Amino acid sequence: VFTFLNPAKITAANNAYGHRLDGVKIFIDVGHGGTDSGASGSNPKYNEAVLNLILAKKLKTELESIGATVIMSREDNSSGGKEQAEDKKKMLRQYKPDYCIAIHRNASGSKAQGFMSYHFNAFSSDAAKMVYNATENGTYKYLDKDGNPAERDYLYIKDKWYGTKWHVYYMGRQTDCPVVLTENGFMTNVKEYSDMIKDDFNQSCAVALAQGIVDYFKSIQ
């Protein structure tokens, strides 16, 4: 059975992203969850499943603020994980989104650091690159120790782990729409983990991801 996904139309707007996404449906695959906690960090309260959900909810809020319809694979930590893989595929076919982004955190040695985006199908390559570019150019906005607005000119340190690549991840192999899988920092890196448990850092990351999604839809008009 062949299905055809017509490029969603977006409109220019006077907002932080320069456009609105009215009528665009976006599916957020929130990695892990339920009995599958994912990678662990130094604080048991904030495992990967929890941190993925925190970032996903902020991304949902950003996308909805500019008109997108957002569906999430899970909205709490009671379900998810590998056992839900087939359910996610069914959701893609049920909701027929224009775009899918999967939210994960990475894990490796203590020196590994950075952000990565992955695609499998060629038609998802540009979507992955634009999320990467927006995150690379993103900034971390926070309040300093005196409560004053401050800004860091990067979100993640760029090194050999930083980039966009082809991969065979399960969700990426779905063909219902462009699918981008993101690895948002390393749980095993002390500095990155200390950032990713901060509310304002996740907010800055959500803004960057949303910008990358908007940039993709701009590119296919």
C-alpha positions as CSV (number, residue, x, y, z in Angstrom):
1,V,0.0,0.0,0.0
2,F,1.4,3.4,-1.0
3,T,0.5,6.5,0.9
4,F,1.5,10.1,0.0
5,L,2.4,12.8,2.5
6,N,1.8,16.2,1.0
7,P,4.1,18.9,2.4
8,A,2.3,20.7,5.2
9,K,1.8,24.4,4.6
10,I,3.1,26.9,7.1
11,T,2.7,30.7,7.4
12,A,5.1,33.5,8.2
13,A,4.4,35.2,11.6
14,N,5.8,37.8,13.9
15,N,7.1,35.4,16.6
16,A,10.4,34.1,17.8
17,Y,10.4,31.4,15.1
18,G,9.2,33.6,12.2
19,H,6.4,31.1,11.3
20,R,3.4,29.4,12.6
21,L,2.7,25.7,12.2
22,D,-1.1,25.7,12.1
23,G,-2.4,22.5,10.7
24,V,1.0,20.7,11.1
25,K,0.9,17.4,13.1
26,I,4.0,16.4,14.9
27,F,4.6,13.1,16.7
28,I,7.1,13.1,19.7
29,D,8.4,9.7,20.5
30,V,9.5,10.0,24.1
31,G,12.3,7.4,24.5
32,H,12.2,4.7,27.2
33,G,9.6,4.8,30.1
34,G,7.8,2.3,32.2
35,T,10.0,-0.6,33.1
36,D,12.7,0.7,30.7
37,S,14.4,3.5,32.5
38,G,17.1,4.0,30.0
39,A,20.6,5.3,31.0
40,S,21.3,6.3,34.6
41,G,22.9,9.4,35.9
42,S,24.3,10.4,39.3
43,N,20.9,11.3,40.6
44,P,18.5,8.4,40.8
45,K,15.5,10.7,40.5
46,Y,16.6,11.8,37.0
47,N,17.1,8.7,34.8
48,E,16.9,8.9,31.0
49,A,13.2,8.1,30.8
50,V,12.4,11.0,33.2
51,L,14.7,13.5,31.4
52,N,13.4,12.5,28.0
53,L,9.9,13.3,29.2
54,I,10.9,16.6,30.7
55,L,12.4,17.8,27.4
56,A,9.6,16.3,25.3
57,K,6.9,18.2,27.3
58,K,8.8,21.5,26.9
59,L,9.1,20.8,23.1
60,K,5.4,20.1,22.9
61,T,4.6,23.4,24.6
62,E,6.9,25.3,22.2
63,L,5.4,23.7,19.1
64,E,1.8,24.1,20.3
65,S,2.5,27.8,21.0
66,I,3.0,28.3,17.3
67,G,-0.1,26.3,16.3
68,A,1.2,22.7,15.8
69,T,-0.9,19.7,16.8
70,V,1.4,17.5,18.9
71,I,0.9,13.8,19.7
72,M,3.3,12.2,22.3
73,S,4.0,8.5,22.6
74,R,3.7,8.9,26.4
75,E,2.8,11.8,28.7
76,D,3.9,10.1,32.0
77,N,6.4,7.5,33.1
78,S,4.0,4.6,33.5
79,S,4.5,3.2,30.0
80,G,6.9,3.2,27.1
81,G,10.2,1.5,26.4
82,K,11.0,-1.3,24.0
83,E,7.7,-3.1,24.7
84,Q,5.8,-0.2,23.2
85,A,7.7,-0.1,19.9
86,E,4.8,-1.6,17.9
87,D,2.3,0.7,19.6
88,K,4.3,3.7,18.4
89,K,4.3,2.4,14.9
90,K,0.5,2.0,15.1
91,M,0.2,5.6,16.4
92,L,2.2,6.9,13.4
93,R,-0.3,5.2,11.1
94,Q,-3.3,6.3,13.1
95,Y,-2.4,10.0,13.4
96,K,-0.6,10.4,10.1
97,P,1.8,13.1,11.4
98,D,3.8,15.3,9.1
99,Y,6.9,14.8,11.2
100,C,8.3,12.6,14.0
101,I,11.0,13.4,16.4
102,A,12.4,10.9,19.0
103,I,13.8,12.2,22.2
104,H,16.7,10.3,23.8
105,R,19.8,10.9,25.9
106,N,23.2,9.3,25.2
107,A,25.5,7.2,27.3
108,S,29.2,6.2,26.9
109,G,32.4,7.0,28.7
110,S,32.8,10.0,31.0
111,K,34.5,12.1,28.3
112,A,31.9,11.6,25.6
113,Q,29.8,14.7,25.1
114,G,27.6,16.5,22.6
115,F,24.3,16.3,20.7
116,M,23.5,14.0,17.8
117,S,20.6,13.6,15.4
118,Y,20.0,10.5,13.3
119,H,18.0,9.5,10.2
120,F,17.5,6.3,8.3
121,N,15.5,7.1,5.2
122,A,17.0,9.6,2.7
123,F,13.9,11.8,2.9
124,S,14.6,12.3,6.6
125,S,18.2,13.4,6.1
126,D,17.4,17.2,5.8
127,A,15.1,17.1,8.8
128,A,17.9,15.6,10.9
129,K,20.4,18.1,9.6
130,M,18.2,21.1,10.4
131,V,17.6,19.9,14.0
132,Y,21.3,19.5,14.4
133,N,22.1,22.9,12.9
134,A,19.5,24.7,15.1
135,T,20.9,22.9,18.2
136,E,24.5,23.7,17.2
137,N,23.5,27.4,17.0
138,G,21.4,27.4,20.1
139,T,22.1,29.3,23.3
140,Y,21.5,28.5,26.9
141,K,19.5,31.2,28.6
142,Y,19.4,31.1,32.4
143,L,19.5,33.2,35.5
144,D,22.8,33.8,37.2
145,K,23.5,33.5,40.9
146,D,22.2,37.0,41.4
147,G,19.0,36.3,39.5
148,N,19.9,38.3,36.5
149,P,19.3,37.0,32.9
150,A,22.4,35.4,31.4
151,E,23.2,33.5,28.3
152,R,25.8,30.9,27.2
153,D,26.6,30.8,23.5
154,Y,26.3,27.0,23.2
155,L,24.1,24.2,24.4
156,Y,26.5,21.2,24.0
157,I,30.2,21.0,23.5
158,K,31.0,20.1,19.9
159,D,33.4,17.2,19.5
160,K,33.6,13.8,17.7
161,W,30.2,12.8,19.2
162,Y,28.5,15.8,17.9
163,G,26.8,15.7,14.5
164,T,24.1,14.1,12.3
165,K,24.4,10.6,11.0
166,W,22.6,7.6,9.4
167,H,21.5,4.9,11.7
168,V,19.2,1.9,11.8
169,Y,17.2,2.8,15.0
170,Y,13.8,1.2,15.0
171,M,11.7,4.4,14.9
172,G,13.9,5.9,12.2
173,R,13.1,3.1,9.9
174,Q,9.4,4.0,9.8
175,T,8.3,5.5,6.5
176,D,5.0,7.2,7.4
177,C,6.8,10.6,7.6
178,P,10.2,12.1,8.1
179,V,11.7,10.7,11.4
180,V,14.5,12.2,13.3
181,L,16.1,10.6,16.4
182,T,17.9,12.9,18.7
183,E,20.5,12.1,21.4
184,N,20.4,15.1,23.7
185,G,23.6,15.0,25.7
186,F,25.4,12.3,27.6
187,M,24.1,11.0,30.9
188,T,27.6,9.7,31.6
189,N,29.2,13.2,31.3
190,V,29.2,15.0,34.6
191,K,29.0,18.5,33.1
192,E,26.3,17.6,30.6
193,Y,24.2,15.7,33.1
194,S,24.4,18.6,35.5
195,D,22.9,20.8,32.7
196,M,20.2,18.4,31.6
197,I,18.6,18.2,35.1
198,K,18.1,22.0,35.0
199,D,14.7,23.3,33.9
200,D,16.1,26.4,32.1
201,F,18.6,24.2,30.1
202,N,15.8,21.9,28.9
203,Q,13.8,24.9,27.9
204,S,16.6,26.3,25.8
205,C,17.1,22.9,24.2
206,A,13.4,22.7,23.4
207,V,13.5,26.0,21.7
208,A,16.4,24.8,19.6
209,L,14.7,21.6,18.6
210,A,11.5,23.5,17.7
211,Q,13.6,25.9,15.6
212,G,15.0,23.0,13.7
213,I,11.5,21.6,13.0
214,V,10.3,25.0,11.8
215,D,13.4,25.3,9.5
216,Y,12.6,21.9,8.0
217,F,9.0,22.9,7.2
218,K,10.3,26.2,5.7
219,S,12.6,24.2,3.4
220,I,9.8,22.2,1.9
221,Q,7.3,25.0,1.1
